[in-house]
Amino acid sequence: MPLANILWVDDEIESLQSQKLFLEQKGYAVTTLTNGFDAIEFVKNEQVDVVLM
């Protein structure tokens, strides 16, 4: 079970891969999306502890 479920919303996800991998290695579950519309739909169906924008 992850420490927390993190949703990371950024239009330049490729540049954040190292941070995503770091957080996953520390025990967090990280989902990345590229826009706010997708993020709104995601949180309607999934529990998220932290949103990074």
C-alpha positions as CSV (number, residue, x, y, z in Angstrom):
1,M,0.0,0.0,0.0
2,P,1.5,3.4,-1.0
3,L,2.2,6.1,1.6
4,A,0.0,8.5,-0.4
5,N,-1.7,8.8,-3.8
6,I,-0.3,11.8,-5.6
7,L,-1.8,13.3,-8.7
8,W,0.7,15.4,-10.7
9,V,-0.8,17.7,-13.3
10,D,1.7,19.4,-15.7
11,D,1.8,20.0,-19.4
12,E,5.5,19.1,-19.4
13,I,5.3,15.6,-17.8
14,E,8.5,14.4,-19.6
15,S,10.6,16.9,-17.7
16,L,9.3,15.6,-14.3
17,Q,10.1,12.0,-14.8
18,S,13.0,12.0,-12.4
19,Q,10.9,13.5,-9.6
20,K,8.1,11.0,-10.3
21,L,10.6,8.1,-10.1
22,F,12.1,9.5,-6.9
23,L,8.6,9.7,-5.2
24,E,7.7,6.2,-6.4
25,Q,11.0,4.8,-4.9
26,K,10.1,6.4,-1.6
27,G,6.8,4.5,-1.6
28,Y,4.3,7.0,-3.1
29,A,1.9,6.2,-5.9
30,V,2.2,8.9,-8.6
31,T,-0.3,9.5,-11.4
32,T,0.7,12.1,-14.0
33,L,-1.7,13.9,-16.3
34,T,-1.2,16.8,-18.7
35,N,-4.2,19.0,-18.3
36,G,-6.8,20.1,-15.8
37,F,-9.8,18.6,-17.6
38,D,-8.3,15.1,-17.3
39,A,-7.5,15.8,-13.7
40,I,-11.1,16.7,-12.8
41,E,-12.3,13.5,-14.5
42,F,-9.6,11.5,-12.7
43,V,-10.5,12.7,-9.2
44,K,-14.2,12.0,-9.8
45,N,-13.3,8.2,-9.8
46,E,-10.1,7.9,-7.8
47,Q,-9.0,8.9,-4.3
48,V,-6.1,11.3,-4.3
49,D,-4.2,12.5,-1.2
50,V,-2.2,15.3,-2.8
51,V,-2.4,17.2,-6.1
52,L,0.7,18.9,-7.5
53,M,0.1,21.4,-10.3
